Amino acid sequence: MAVDGADTSTLARRLALVRAVHTAIYVVMAASTFVVLYAGITGRQGTWLWVALGLLAIESAVFAGYGFKCPLTTLARSYGATTGGHAFDTFLPERATRYTFRFFGSVMFAGLALLVIRWVGD
């Protein structure tokens, strides 16, 4: 089925681009989450912490603003991605992304809580 008059090969290229961008964002956001946790555990601060906090704030705002759904998942579906038991909107295996929000949300909040405890204690 064509979307916006695009043929199948065009849709496949668009889907591949969305999946590549989504995979890159996923990796950067996962790394950012662990930067925050590391800073919370060790107390080390610096440019990377502030970059990670900024990226996580933007990601959280986009996610909340889109009704707690990922807009790239919706876009991937519009280009023909299906949910055939695998991560259809990234190039990562489904077992690595199945519990993304629960896992990374917990890690992020733990890191933030540790940072707040450190900052309030100083």
C-alpha positions as CSV (number, residue, x, y, z in Angstrom):
1,M,0.0,0.0,0.0
2,A,1.4,3.4,-1.0
3,V,1.6,6.3,1.4
4,D,1.3,9.8,-0.1
5,G,1.6,8.2,-3.6
6,A,5.1,6.7,-2.8
7,D,6.0,3.4,-4.3
8,T,7.2,0.4,-2.3
9,S,10.9,1.0,-2.8
10,T,10.5,4.6,-1.7
11,L,8.6,3.5,1.4
12,A,11.3,1.0,2.2
13,R,14.0,3.7,2.0
14,R,12.0,6.0,4.2
15,L,11.4,3.2,6.7
16,A,15.1,2.4,6.7
17,L,15.9,6.1,7.3
18,V,13.4,6.3,10.2
19,R,14.8,3.1,11.7
20,A,18.4,4.4,11.4
21,V,17.6,7.7,13.0
22,H,15.5,6.0,15.7
23,T,18.3,3.6,16.5
24,A,20.8,6.4,16.8
25,I,18.5,8.4,19.1
26,Y,17.9,5.2,21.2
27,V,21.7,4.6,21.6
28,V,22.3,8.3,22.5
29,M,19.5,8.4,25.0
30,A,20.5,5.1,26.6
31,A,24.1,6.5,27.0
32,S,22.6,9.7,28.5
33,T,20.6,7.7,31.0
34,F,23.8,5.9,32.2
35,V,25.7,9.2,32.4
36,V,23.1,10.5,34.8
37,L,23.2,7.3,36.9
38,Y,27.0,7.4,36.9
39,A,27.0,11.0,38.1
40,G,24.5,10.2,40.7
41,I,26.5,7.3,42.1
42,T,30.0,8.9,41.9
43,G,29.1,12.6,42.3
44,R,31.2,13.5,39.2
45,Q,29.8,16.4,37.3
46,G,30.8,18.1,34.1
47,T,29.8,19.0,30.6
48,W,28.6,15.4,29.8
49,L,26.2,15.4,32.7
50,W,24.6,18.6,31.6
51,V,24.4,17.5,28.0
52,A,22.8,14.2,29.1
53,L,20.3,16.0,31.3
54,G,19.4,18.4,28.5
55,L,18.9,15.5,26.0
56,L,16.8,13.5,28.5
57,A,14.7,16.6,29.2
58,I,14.0,17.1,25.5
59,E,13.3,13.4,25.0
60,S,10.9,13.4,28.0
61,A,9.1,16.5,26.7
62,V,8.7,15.0,23.2
63,F,7.4,11.7,24.7
64,A,5.0,13.4,27.0
65,G,3.8,15.9,24.3
66,Y,3.1,13.0,22.0
67,G,0.8,11.3,24.5
68,F,3.5,9.0,25.9
69,K,4.1,7.4,22.6
70,C,7.1,7.7,20.4
71,P,6.5,9.8,17.3
72,L,9.1,7.8,15.3
73,T,7.2,4.5,16.0
74,T,4.1,6.1,14.5
75,L,6.1,7.4,11.5
76,A,7.7,3.9,11.0
77,R,4.3,2.3,10.9
78,S,3.1,4.9,8.3
79,Y,6.0,3.7,6.1
80,G,5.0,0.0,6.4
81,A,6.7,-1.3,9.6
82,T,4.8,-4.2,11.1
83,T,5.0,-5.7,14.6
84,G,5.9,-9.2,13.5
85,G,7.5,-10.0,16.9
86,H,10.5,-7.9,16.4
87,A,11.6,-4.3,17.0
88,F,10.1,-2.9,13.8
89,D,11.0,0.8,14.4
90,T,14.7,0.4,15.1
91,F,17.5,-1.9,13.9
92,L,17.9,-3.2,17.5
93,P,16.6,-6.7,18.4
94,E,13.2,-6.7,20.1
95,R,14.7,-8.3,23.3
96,A,16.8,-5.2,23.7
97,T,14.0,-2.8,23.3
98,R,11.0,-4.6,24.8
99,Y,11.1,-3.0,28.2
100,T,12.8,0.3,27.2
101,F,10.5,2.7,29.1
102,R,10.4,0.6,32.3
103,F,14.2,0.0,32.3
104,F,15.5,3.3,31.2
105,G,12.8,5.2,33.1
106,S,13.9,3.5,36.3
107,V,17.6,4.1,35.6
108,M,17.0,7.7,34.8
109,F,14.9,8.3,37.9
110,A,17.4,6.5,40.1
111,G,20.2,8.7,38.7
112,L,18.2,11.9,39.2
113,A,17.2,10.9,42.7
114,L,20.9,10.3,43.6
115,L,21.9,13.6,42.0
116,V,19.2,15.5,44.0
117,I,20.3,13.8,47.2
118,R,23.9,14.9,46.5
119,W,22.9,18.4,45.6
120,V,20.6,18.9,48.6
121,G,23.3,17.4,50.9
122,D,26.0,19.8,49.7
